[in-house]
Amino acid sequence: MSSHLSRRDLLRLAGAAAAVPVLSSCAGAPTQQSAAPGTFTVYWNAGHDYQAYRKVIAEFEQANKVKVNFQKYQWPDLRTRLLADFASGTVPDLVEEPGGWVQEFAVSGNARSLQDYVDRDGAAMGFPSDWQPVTVERNSYQGKVYGVQLHLTCNTLLYNKGMLSAAGLEAPTTWEEFLAAAKKLTKDGVYGVALNQDYTYVWPWLMQAGVTPYDPETGAIMEPVADAVAALQFQADLIHKHKVAPVPVSSTDYSGPQKLFSAKRAAMILTGPWDLEPIGKTSPDIELGVAPPLKHKEQVTQAAGTSMLVPAKATRPDLSWDFIKRITAIEVEQAATKETGMLMPRVSWAELPEVQSNEATKVFAEALPTAKDSSQQVRLTGQFGKWEEQLKVMYQQVLIQNQPAAEALETFTKAAEGFLK
């Protein structure tokens, strides 16, 4: 992701799901924020229902004498619901978003600036000084903060240590080593790698190839074009030419590669920390390896992970800000990481014993400073939705349908030129 992919954390879509309350105290709560002052409505990702956050919710309820109507959605459903709410004017108090929506909704006037709260409380809570710089940039617009990062994730290489060891391989560090390893590992019903059908997984490859998605100064899109074509074609060739990866299944489910990896049908996957827990639970016998991001022209990865925003028409922003402060406290980050392995945006988080003592989490944490936001310049045009739609089409044309990358990229670029002007 993913961004997370958290990354997406990610990055990480799953099939359509209805909103359901998290806590028994919310049973029977209205599906939208009502005028009743005793209800505080939160839209949240279904995959991030952590015990660490339930504890925060209980404390928040007690401190503010409210009941939290905690509605869980998959990302596509959350977006559909939120856009409908913006249109109707009846909005939740707080929204978790998958990355990118904060600036999009700041541009459209649907998100509230949080700068007044940051000016008042920022120093005391360590914001923005204790947040990775990329997370502040991607949640700001015209010099003001509109969102606060909840999870910061990135995409890197997970591998089955036993399979690589049996093949006499070390973890690959470059695209060339990666392809060679994937070829050697593909045998006996096992693929060397499984790629994700989720189009956001294209970004690490494009950035490692040195591609700039959009330059607002020149209007250039996906340049250098030759490098963008090469990055797309490299992924497609893993599937269709070298046969070291299965054809991804087109769906809203991002967990396909993880399931193949857990079933020992794929030796490597490129993913984020959101897959650590399911792999650990379903396949505790797999000795899991986590390697730094691959290097091509650059060693870089995609910054992903979720943030929180307050809708512009939310009537109790003071409560919303109190929730944000509580759920981003370092001790809550610590508890959530201990519980799930999720990566967090605070700089001080990386030094926690839960991070430094865990081999997998430590590798992810060390990769975070190399993580870049791929789509910020596009988001600031207000055309992010159209860009994402076209990117998804291009990605699936190349990876799933095996359309030549140069053709698909040319079509994408022409479409993007139309709406980015």
C-alpha positions as a Markdown table, in Angstrom:
| # | Residue | x | y | z |
|---|---|---|---|---|
| 1 | Met | 0.0 | 0.0 | 0.0 |
| 2 | Ser | -1.1 | 1.0 | 2.0 |
| 3 | Ser | -1.0 | 1.3 | 2.1 |
| 4 | His | -1.3 | -0.4 | 6.5 |
| 5 | Leu | 0.6 | -1.1 | 2.8 |
| 6 | Ser | -0.6 | 1.2 | 8.1 |
| 7 | Arg | 0.2 | -0.2 | 5.0 |
| 8 | Arg | -1.5 | -0.1 | 3.7 |
| 9 | Asp | -1.3 | -0.1 | 5.1 |
| 10 | Leu | -1.7 | -0.4 | 3.4 |
| 11 | Leu | -2.1 | -0.3 | 2.5 |
| 12 | Arg | -5.4 | -3.6 | 2.0 |
| 13 | Leu | -8.8 | -4.0 | 0.7 |
| 14 | Ala | -11.2 | -6.8 | 1.5 |
| 15 | Gly | -14.7 | -7.5 | 0.2 |
| 16 | Ala | -17.7 | -5.4 | 0.8 |
| 17 | Ala | -18.8 | -5.3 | 4.4 |
| 18 | Ala | -21.5 | -3.5 | 6.3 |
| 19 | Ala | -20.7 | -1.2 | 9.1 |
| 20 | Val | -21.0 | -2.9 | 12.5 |
| 21 | Pro | -20.5 | -1.5 | 16.0 |
| 22 | Val | -17.4 | -2.5 | 17.7 |
| 23 | Leu | -18.5 | -2.2 | 21.3 |
| 24 | Ser | -21.5 | -3.6 | 23.0 |
| 25 | Ser | -22.2 | -0.2 | 24.4 |
| 26 | Cys | -22.8 | 0.9 | 20.8 |
| 27 | Ala | -25.5 | -1.7 | 20.0 |
| 28 | Gly | -28.4 | -0.1 | 18.3 |
| 29 | Ala | -26.6 | 3.1 | 17.8 |
| 30 | Pro | -27.7 | 5.2 | 14.8 |
| 31 | Thr | -25.9 | 4.6 | 11.5 |
| 32 | Gln | -25.1 | 8.3 | 11.2 |
| 33 | Gln | -24.2 | 10.9 | 13.7 |
| 34 | Ser | -27.5 | 11.9 | 15.4 |
| 35 | Ala | -28.3 | 15.1 | 17.1 |
| 36 | Ala | -28.1 | 13.2 | 20.4 |
| 37 | Pro | -25.1 | 14.8 | 22.2 |
| 38 | Gly | -24.3 | 11.5 | 23.9 |
| 39 | Thr | -23.1 | 9.7 | 20.8 |
| 40 | Phe | -19.7 | 10.1 | 19.2 |
| 41 | Thr | -19.5 | 8.5 | 15.7 |
| 42 | Val | -16.3 | 7.2 | 14.3 |
| 43 | Tyr | -15.7 | 5.6 | 10.9 |
| 44 | Trp | -12.8 | 3.1 | 11.1 |
| 45 | Asn | -11.2 | 0.4 | 9.0 |
| 46 | Ala | -12.5 | -3.1 | 9.8 |
| 47 | Gly | -8.9 | -4.5 | 10.0 |
| 48 | His | -7.8 | -2.0 | 12.7 |
| 49 | Asp | -10.2 | -3.1 | 15.5 |
| 50 | Tyr | -7.3 | -3.5 | 18.0 |
| 51 | Gln | -7.7 | -4.2 | 21.7 |
| 52 | Ala | -5.3 | -1.3 | 22.3 |
| 53 | Tyr | -7.8 | 1.0 | 20.6 |
| 54 | Arg | -10.8 | -0.5 | 22.4 |
| 55 | Lys | -9.1 | 0.5 | 25.7 |
| 56 | Val | -8.7 | 4.1 | 24.4 |
| 57 | Ile | -12.4 | 4.1 | 23.4 |
| 58 | Ala | -13.5 | 3.0 | 26.9 |
| 59 | Glu | -11.3 | 5.7 | 28.5 |
| 60 | Phe | -12.6 | 8.3 | 26.0 |
| 61 | Glu | -16.2 | 7.4 | 26.7 |
| 62 | Gln | -15.7 | 7.7 | 30.4 |
| 63 | Ala | -13.8 | 11.0 | 30.3 |
| 64 | Asn | -16.3 | 12.6 | 27.9 |
| 65 | Lys | -19.5 | 11.0 | 29.1 |
| 66 | Val | -20.3 | 9.8 | 25.6 |
| 67 | Lys | -20.9 | 6.4 | 23.8 |
| 68 | Val | -18.7 | 5.8 | 20.8 |
| 69 | Asn | -20.6 | 4.6 | 17.8 |
| 70 | Phe | -17.6 | 2.8 | 16.2 |
| 71 | Gln | -18.5 | 1.8 | 12.7 |
| 72 | Lys | -16.2 | -0.5 | 10.8 |
| 73 | Tyr | -15.9 | -0.6 | 7.1 |
| 74 | Gln | -13.7 | -1.9 | 4.3 |
| 75 | Trp | -12.1 | 1.1 | 2.5 |
| 76 | Pro | -14.3 | 1.2 | -0.6 |
| 77 | Asp | -17.4 | 1.1 | 1.5 |
| 78 | Leu | -16.1 | 3.7 | 3.9 |
| 79 | Arg | -15.4 | 6.0 | 1.0 |
| 80 | Thr | -18.8 | 5.5 | -0.5 |
| 81 | Arg | -20.5 | 6.2 | 2.8 |
| 82 | Leu | -18.3 | 9.2 | 3.5 |
| 83 | Leu | -19.0 | 10.9 | 0.2 |
| 84 | Ala | -22.7 | 10.3 | 0.7 |
| 85 | Asp | -22.4 | 11.9 | 4.2 |
| 86 | Phe | -20.6 | 14.9 | 2.7 |
| 87 | Ala | -23.4 | 15.4 | 0.2 |
| 88 | Ser | -26.1 | 15.1 | 2.9 |
| 89 | Gly | -24.3 | 17.2 | 5.5 |
| 90 | Thr | -24.7 | 14.6 | 8.2 |
| 91 | Val | -21.2 | 13.5 | 9.0 |
| 92 | Pro | -19.3 | 11.4 | 11.6 |
| 93 | Asp | -17.2 | 13.0 | 14.2 |
| 94 | Leu | -13.9 | 11.3 | 13.1 |
| 95 | Val | -12.7 | 9.3 | 10.2 |
| 96 | Glu | -9.8 | 6.9 | 9.7 |
| 97 | Glu | -8.7 | 7.1 | 6.1 |
| 98 | Pro | -6.3 | 4.9 | 4.1 |
| 99 | Gly | -3.9 | 7.6 | 3.0 |
| 100 | Gly | -4.5 | 10.4 | 0.5 |
| 101 | Trp | -8.0 | 11.4 | 1.5 |
| 102 | Val | -6.9 | 14.1 | 4.0 |
| 103 | Gln | -5.4 | 16.4 | 1.3 |
| 104 | Glu | -8.2 | 15.4 | -1.2 |
| 105 | Phe | -10.9 | 16.4 | 1.2 |
| 106 | Ala | -8.9 | 19.5 | 2.4 |
| 107 | Val | -8.9 | 20.7 | -1.2 |
| 108 | Ser | -12.6 | 20.0 | -1.6 |
| 109 | Gly | -13.5 | 21.7 | 1.7 |
| 110 | Asn | -14.8 | 18.6 | 3.3 |
| 111 | Ala | -12.0 | 18.3 | 5.9 |
| 112 | Arg | -11.5 | 20.6 | 8.9 |
| 113 | Ser | -8.1 | 22.3 | 9.5 |
| 114 | Leu | -6.7 | 21.0 | 12.8 |
| 115 | Gln | -4.0 | 23.8 | 12.9 |
| 116 | Asp | -5.7 | 25.6 | 15.8 |
| 117 | Tyr | -5.4 | 22.5 | 17.9 |
| 118 | Val | -1.9 | 21.8 | 16.8 |
| 119 | Asp | -0.9 | 25.3 | 17.7 |
| 120 | Arg | -2.4 | 24.8 | 21.1 |
| 121 | Asp | -1.4 | 21.2 | 22.0 |
| 122 | Gly | 1.2 | 20.2 | 19.4 |
| 123 | Ala | 4.3 | 20.8 | 21.6 |
| 124 | Ala | 2.8 | 18.8 | 24.5 |
| 125 | Met | 1.9 | 15.8 | 22.4 |
| 126 | Gly | 5.1 | 15.9 | 20.3 |
| 127 | Phe | 3.4 | 16.9 | 17.1 |
| 128 | Pro | 4.8 | 17.4 | 14.6 |
| 129 | Ser | 8.3 | 17.1 | 16.0 |
| 130 | Asp | 8.0 | 13.4 | 16.9 |
| 131 | Trp | 6.2 | 12.3 | 13.7 |
| 132 | Gln | 8.2 | 11.2 | 10.6 |
| 133 | Pro | 8.3 | 14.3 | 8.3 |
| 134 | Val | 6.6 | 12.5 | 5.4 |
| 135 | Thr | 3.5 | 12.0 | 7.5 |
| 136 | Val | 3.1 | 15.7 | 8.3 |
| 137 | Glu | 3.6 | 16.7 | 4.7 |
| 138 | Arg | 1.0 | 14.3 | 3.3 |
| 139 | Asn | -1.6 | 15.5 | 5.8 |
| 140 | Ser | -1.1 | 19.2 | 5.3 |
| 141 | Tyr | -2.6 | 21.7 | 2.8 |
| 142 | Gln | -1.6 | 25.3 | 2.2 |
| 143 | Gly | 0.6 | 25.3 | 5.3 |
| 144 | Lys | -2.0 | 23.9 | 7.6 |
| 145 | Val | -2.5 | 20.5 | 9.2 |
| 146 | Tyr | -5.7 | 18.7 | 8.2 |
| 147 | Gly | -5.0 | 15.2 | 9.5 |
| 148 | Val | -2.8 | 13.2 | 11.9 |
| 149 | Gln | -1.1 | 10.0 | 10.9 |
| 150 | Leu | -2.2 | 6.9 | 12.9 |
| 151 | His | -0.1 | 4.2 | 11.3 |
| 152 | Leu | 2.9 | 4.6 | 9.1 |
| 153 | Thr | 3.7 | 1.6 | 7.0 |
| 154 | Cys | 5.7 | 0.7 | 4.0 |
| 155 | Asn | 6.1 | -2.2 | 1.6 |
| 156 | Thr | 9.1 | -4.5 | 1.6 |
| 157 | Leu | 10.0 | -8.2 | 1.0 |
| 158 | Leu | 8.8 | -11.1 | 3.1 |
| 159 | Tyr | 10.3 | -14.5 | 2.4 |
| 160 | Asn | 10.2 | -18.1 | 3.6 |
| 161 | Lys | 13.6 | -18.6 | 5.2 |
| 162 | Gly | 13.4 | -22.4 | 4.9 |
| 163 | Met | 12.6 | -22.3 | 1.2 |
| 164 | Leu | 15.4 | -19.8 | 0.4 |
| 165 | Ser | 17.9 | -21.7 | 2.5 |
| 166 | Ala | 17.0 | -25.0 | 0.8 |
| 167 | Ala | 17.6 | -23.4 | -2.6 |
| 168 | Gly | 21.0 | -22.0 | -1.3 |
| 169 | Leu | 19.7 | -18.4 | -1.5 |
| 170 | Glu | 20.2 | -15.3 | 0.5 |
| 171 | Ala | 17.4 | -12.7 | 0.6 |
| 172 | Pro | 17.6 | -10.7 | -2.7 |
| 173 | Thr | 18.6 | -7.0 | -2.5 |
| 174 | Thr | 18.2 | -6.0 | -6.2 |
| 175 | Trp | 15.6 | -6.6 | -8.9 |
| 176 | Glu | 18.1 | -8.8 | -10.7 |
| 177 | Glu | 18.7 | -10.9 | -7.6 |
| 178 | Phe | 15.0 | -11.0 | -7.0 |
| 179 | Leu | 14.2 | -12.4 | -10.4 |
| 180 | Ala | 17.0 | -15.0 | -10.2 |
| 181 | Ala | 15.7 | -16.1 | -6.8 |
| 182 | Ala | 12.1 | -16.3 | -8.0 |
| 183 | Lys | 13.1 | -18.5 | -10.9 |
| 184 | Lys | 15.1 | -20.9 | -8.7 |
| 185 | Leu | 12.3 | -21.1 | -6.1 |
| 186 | Thr | 9.5 | -21.8 | -8.6 |
| 187 | Lys | 9.0 | -25.6 | -8.7 |
| 188 | Asp | 6.9 | -28.4 | -7.3 |
| 189 | Gly | 3.7 | -26.3 | -7.2 |
| 190 | Val | 5.4 | -23.4 | -5.4 |
| 191 | Tyr | 5.8 | -20.0 | -7.0 |
| 192 | Gly | 8.8 | -17.9 | -6.4 |
| 193 | Val | 6.7 | -14.9 | -5.7 |
| 194 | Ala | 3.0 | -13.8 | -5.5 |
| 195 | Leu | 2.1 | -10.3 | -6.7 |
| 196 | Asn | -0.9 | -8.3 | -5.5 |
| 197 | Gln | -3.8 | -7.4 | -7.7 |
| 198 | Asp | -4.2 | -4.2 | -5.7 |
| 199 | Tyr | -2.9 | -1.4 | -7.9 |
| 200 | Thr | -1.3 | 0.5 | -5.0 |
| 201 | Tyr | 1.4 | -2.2 | -4.9 |
| 202 | Val | 2.8 | -0.7 | -8.2 |
| 203 | Trp | 4.4 | 2.2 | -6.4 |
| 204 | Pro | 7.5 | 0.7 | -4.8 |
| 205 | Trp | 8.6 | -0.6 | -8.2 |
| 206 | Leu | 8.0 | 2.7 | -10.0 |
| 207 | Met | 9.9 | 4.6 | -7.3 |
| 208 | Gln | 12.7 | 2.2 | -7.2 |
| 209 | Ala | 13.0 | 2.8 | -11.0 |
| 210 | Gly | 13.4 | 6.5 | -10.3 |
| 211 | Val | 10.0 | 7.5 | -11.7 |
| 212 | Thr | 8.3 | 10.8 | -10.7 |
| 213 | Pro | 4.5 | 10.3 | -10.9 |
| 214 | Tyr | 3.6 | 13.9 | -11.6 |
| 215 | Asp | 5.6 | 17.1 | -11.8 |
| 216 | Pro | 3.2 | 20.1 | -11.3 |
| 217 | Glu | 5.8 | 22.5 | -12.6 |
| 218 | Thr | 6.2 | 20.9 | -16.0 |
| 219 | Gly | 3.0 | 18.8 | -16.2 |
| 220 | Ala | 5.2 | 15.7 | -16.8 |
| 221 | Ile | 3.5 | 12.4 | -15.9 |
| 222 | Met | 5.3 | 9.1 | -15.1 |
| 223 | Glu | 8.8 | 10.3 | -16.2 |
| 224 | Pro | 11.3 | 9.0 | -17.2 |
| 225 | Val | 8.7 | 7.1 | -19.3 |
| 226 | Ala | 11.2 | 4.4 | -20.3 |
| 227 | Asp | 11.8 | 3.6 | -16.6 |
| 228 | Ala | 8.1 | 3.6 | -15.9 |
| 229 | Val | 7.5 | 1.2 | -18.8 |
| 230 | Ala | 10.4 | -1.0 | -17.6 |
| 231 | Ala | 9.1 | -1.1 | -14.0 |
| 232 | Leu | 5.6 | -2.1 | -15.2 |
| 233 | Gln | 6.9 | -4.7 | -17.6 |
| 234 | Phe | 9.2 | -6.2 | -15.1 |
| 235 | Gln | 6.2 | -7.0 | -12.9 |
| 236 | Ala | 4.1 | -8.4 | -15.8 |
| 237 | Asp | 7.1 | -10.5 | -16.9 |
| 238 | Leu | 7.3 | -12.2 | -13.5 |
| 239 | Ile | 3.8 | -13.6 | -14.2 |
| 240 | His | 3.5 | -14.0 | -18.0 |
| 241 | Lys | 7.0 | -14.5 | -19.3 |
| 242 | His | 9.0 | -16.1 | -16.5 |
| 243 | Lys | 6.0 | -17.8 | -14.9 |
| 244 | Val | 7.4 | -17.3 | -11.4 |
| 245 | Ala | 4.2 | -15.8 | -10.1 |
| 246 | Pro | 0.5 | -16.6 | -10.6 |
| 247 | Val | -1.9 | -14.3 | -12.4 |
| 248 | Pro | -3.4 | -12.1 | -9.6 |
| 249 | Val | -7.2 | -12.5 | -9.2 |
| 250 | Ser | -9.0 | -9.3 | -9.9 |
| 251 | Ser | -11.1 | -8.5 | -6.8 |
| 252 | Thr | -11.2 | -6.1 | -3.9 |
| 253 | Asp | -9.3 | -8.5 | -1.7 |
| 254 | Tyr | -5.6 | -7.7 | -1.1 |
| 255 | Ser | -4.9 | -10.8 | 1.0 |
| 256 | Gly | -4.3 | -13.2 | -1.9 |
| 257 | Pro | -0.5 | -13.2 | -1.8 |
| 258 | Gln | -0.5 | -13.6 | 2.0 |
| 259 | Lys | -2.7 | -16.6 | 1.7 |
| 260 | Leu | -0.5 | -18.2 | -0.9 |
| 261 | Phe | 2.6 | -17.5 | 1.3 |
| 262 | Ser | 0.9 | -18.9 | 4.4 |
| 263 | Ala | -0.1 | -22.0 | 2.4 |
| 264 | Lys | 3.6 | -22.4 | 1.3 |
| 265 | Arg | 2.6 | -22.0 | -2.3 |
| 266 | Ala | 4.7 | -18.8 | -2.7 |
| 267 | Ala | 8.2 | -18.3 | -1.3 |
| 268 | Met | 8.2 | -14.5 | -1.4 |
| 269 | Ile | 5.7 | -11.7 | -1.3 |
| 270 | Leu | 6.0 | -7.9 | -1.3 |
| 271 | Thr | 3.8 | -6.5 | 1.4 |
| 272 | Gly | 3.6 | -4.6 | 4.6 |
| 273 | Pro | 3.3 | -5.2 | 8.3 |
| 274 | Trp | -0.5 | -5.9 | 8.0 |
| 275 | Asp | 0.4 | -9.4 | 6.8 |
| 276 | Leu | 2.7 | -10.3 | 9.7 |
| 277 | Glu | -0.1 | -11.2 | 12.1 |
| 278 | Pro | -2.1 | -13.4 | 9.7 |
| 279 | Ile | 1.0 | -15.2 | 8.6 |
| 280 | Gly | 2.0 | -15.8 | 12.2 |
| 281 | Lys | -1.5 | -17.1 | 13.1 |
| 282 | Thr | -2.1 | -19.3 | 10.1 |
| 283 | Ser | 1.4 | -20.6 | 9.6 |
| 284 | Pro | 3.4 | -20.4 | 12.8 |
| 285 | Asp | 5.8 | -23.1 | 11.4 |
| 286 | Ile | 7.0 | -20.8 | 8.7 |
| 287 | Glu | 10.3 | -19.2 | 9.6 |
| 288 | Leu | 9.6 | -15.7 | 8.3 |
| 289 | Gly | 12.2 | -13.4 | 6.9 |
| 290 | Val | 11.8 | -9.7 | 6.3 |
| 291 | Ala | 14.3 | -8.0 | 4.0 |
| 292 | Pro | 14.9 | -4.3 | 3.3 |
| 293 | Pro | 13.2 | -2.7 | 0.2 |
| 294 | Leu | 14.7 | -3.9 | -3.1 |
| 295 | Lys | 17.0 | -1.6 | -4.9 |
| 296 | His | 17.0 | -0.8 | -8.6 |
| 297 | Lys | 18.0 | 2.8 | -9.5 |
| 298 | Glu | 17.1 | 3.7 | -5.9 |
| 299 | Gln | 16.4 | 1.9 | -2.7 |
| 300 | Val | 13.1 | 3.3 | -1.7 |
| 301 | Thr | 9.6 | 2.3 | -0.8 |
| 302 | Gln | 6.1 | 3.6 | -0.7 |
| 303 | Ala | 4.9 | 5.5 | 2.4 |
| 304 | Ala | 1.5 | 4.1 | 3.3 |
| 305 | Gly | -0.6 | 3.9 | 6.4 |
| 306 | Thr | -3.7 | 5.5 | 7.7 |
| 307 | Ser | -4.5 | 9.0 | 9.1 |
| 308 | Met | -7.4 | 10.5 | 10.9 |
| 309 | Leu | -9.4 | 13.5 | 9.7 |
| 310 | Val | -12.3 | 15.6 | 11.1 |
| 311 | Pro | -15.1 | 16.4 | 8.6 |
| 312 | Ala | -15.6 | 20.1 | 8.1 |
| 313 | Lys | -19.2 | 19.9 | 9.3 |
| 314 | Ala | -18.5 | 17.8 | 12.4 |
| 315 | Thr | -20.1 | 19.6 | 15.3 |
| 316 | Arg | -17.8 | 18.6 | 18.1 |
| 317 | Pro | -14.2 | 19.0 | 16.9 |
| 318 | Asp | -13.0 | 19.4 | 20.4 |
| 319 | Leu | -14.0 | 15.9 | 21.2 |
| 320 | Ser | -12.6 | 14.7 | 17.9 |
| 321 | Trp | -9.2 | 16.2 | 18.7 |
| 322 | Asp | -9.3 | 14.7 | 22.2 |
| 323 | Phe | -9.8 | 11.2 | 20.5 |
| 324 | Ile | -6.9 | 11.9 | 18.1 |
| 325 | Lys | -4.6 | 12.9 | 21.0 |
| 326 | Arg | -5.5 | 9.8 | 23.0 |
| 327 | Ile | -5.1 | 7.2 | 20.2 |
| 328 | Thr | -1.8 | 8.6 | 19.0 |
| 329 | Ala | -0.1 | 8.6 | 22.4 |
| 330 | Ile | 3.2 | 6.7 | 22.4 |
| 331 | Glu | 2.0 | 4.2 | 25.0 |
| 332 | Val | -1.0 | 3.4 | 22.7 |
| 333 | Glu | 1.4 | 3.0 | 19.7 |
| 334 | Gln | 3.5 | 0.7 | 21.9 |
| 335 | Ala | 0.5 | -1.4 | 22.9 |
| 336 | Ala | -0.8 | -1.7 | 19.3 |
| 337 | Thr | 2.6 | -2.7 | 18.0 |
| 338 | Lys | 2.9 | -5.3 | 20.7 |
| 339 | Glu | -0.5 | -6.7 | 19.9 |
| 340 | Thr | -0.4 | -6.6 | 16.1 |
| 341 | Gly | 3.1 | -5.7 | 14.8 |
| 342 | Met | 1.7 | -2.5 | 13.2 |
| 343 | Leu | 4.2 | 0.2 | 12.4 |
| 344 | Met | 3.7 | 3.7 | 13.7 |
| 345 | Pro | 4.5 | 7.3 | 12.7 |
| 346 | Arg | 6.3 | 8.6 | 15.8 |
| 347 | Val | 10.1 | 8.8 | 15.5 |
| 348 | Ser | 10.4 | 7.7 | 19.1 |
| 349 | Trp | 8.3 | 4.6 | 18.4 |
| 350 | Ala | 11.3 | 3.1 | 16.4 |
| 351 | Glu | 13.3 | 3.1 | 19.6 |
| 352 | Leu | 10.8 | 1.1 | 21.7 |
| 353 | Pro | 11.9 | -2.3 | 22.9 |
| 354 | Glu | 8.9 | -3.9 | 21.2 |
| 355 | Val | 10.3 | -2.6 | 17.9 |
| 356 | Gln | 14.0 | -3.2 | 18.4 |
| 357 | Ser | 13.6 | -6.7 | 19.8 |
| 358 | Asn | 11.4 | -7.9 | 17.0 |
| 359 | Glu | 13.4 | -8.9 | 13.9 |
| 360 | Ala | 10.6 | -8.3 | 11.5 |
| 361 | Thr | 9.3 | -5.0 | 12.9 |
| 362 | Lys | 12.8 | -3.7 | 13.2 |
| 363 | Val | 13.5 | -4.2 | 9.5 |
| 364 | Phe | 10.2 | -2.4 | 8.6 |
| 365 | Ala | 11.1 | 0.4 | 11.1 |
| 366 | Glu | 14.5 | 0.9 | 9.5 |
| 367 | Ala | 12.8 | 1.1 | 6.1 |
| 368 | Leu | 10.4 | 3.9 | 7.1 |
| 369 | Pro | 12.9 | 6.8 | 6.6 |
| 370 | Thr | 13.3 | 5.6 | 2.9 |
| 371 | Ala | 9.5 | 5.7 | 2.4 |
| 372 | Lys | 8.1 | 8.3 | 0.0 |
| 373 | Asp | 4.6 | 9.5 | -0.7 |
| 374 | Ser | 4.0 | 8.8 | -4.4 |
| 375 | Ser | 0.8 | 10.7 | -5.0 |
| 376 | Gln | 1.0 | 13.9 | -3.0 |
| 377 | Gln | 1.4 | 16.2 | -6.0 |
| 378 | Val | -1.6 | 14.6 | -7.7 |
| 379 | Arg | -3.7 | 14.9 | -4.6 |
| 380 | Leu | -3.1 | 18.6 | -4.4 |
| 381 | Thr | -4.7 | 19.0 | -7.8 |
| 382 | Gly | -8.0 | 17.8 | -6.5 |
| 383 | Gln | -8.0 | 15.0 | -9.2 |
| 384 | Phe | -6.8 | 12.1 | -7.0 |
| 385 | Gly | -10.0 | 10.0 | -7.5 |
| 386 | Lys | -9.7 | 10.1 | -11.3 |
| 387 | Trp | -5.9 | 9.4 | -11.1 |
| 388 | Glu | -6.6 | 6.3 | -8.9 |
| 389 | Glu | -9.3 | 5.0 | -11.3 |
| 390 | Gln | -7.0 | 5.2 | -14.3 |
| 391 | Leu | -4.0 | 3.8 | -12.4 |
| 392 | Lys | -6.1 | 0.8 | -11.4 |
| 393 | Val | -7.1 | 0.2 | -15.0 |
| 394 | Met | -3.5 | 0.4 | -16.2 |
| 395 | Tyr | -2.1 | -1.8 | -13.5 |
| 396 | Gln | -4.7 | -4.6 | -14.1 |
| 397 | Gln | -4.3 | -4.3 | -17.9 |
| 398 | Val | -0.6 | -4.9 | -17.6 |
| 399 | Leu | -0.4 | -7.5 | -14.7 |
| 400 | Ile | -3.6 | -9.4 | -15.3 |
| 401 | Gln | -4.4 | -9.0 | -19.0 |
| 402 | Asn | -0.7 | -8.9 | -20.1 |
| 403 | Gln | -1.2 | -5.8 | -22.2 |
| 404 | Pro | 2.2 | -4.3 | -23.2 |
| 405 | Ala | 3.3 | -1.9 | -20.6 |
| 406 | Ala | 4.2 | 0.9 | -23.1 |
| 407 | Glu | 0.7 | 0.8 | -24.5 |
| 408 | Ala | -1.1 | 0.8 | -21.2 |
| 409 | Leu | 1.1 | 3.6 | -19.9 |
| 410 | Glu | 0.5 | 5.7 | -23.0 |
| 411 | Thr | -3.3 | 5.4 | -22.5 |
| 412 | Phe | -2.9 | 6.2 | -18.8 |
| 413 | Thr | -0.8 | 9.3 | -19.5 |
| 414 | Lys | -3.2 | 10.7 | -22.1 |
| 415 | Ala | -6.1 | 10.2 | -19.7 |
| 416 | Ala | -4.2 | 11.9 | -16.9 |
| 417 | Glu | -3.2 | 14.8 | -19.0 |
| 418 | Gly | -6.9 | 15.4 | -19.7 |
| 419 | Phe | -7.9 | 15.8 | -16.1 |
| 420 | Leu | -4.7 | 17.2 | -14.6 |
| 421 | Lys | -4.6 | 20.3 | -16.9 |
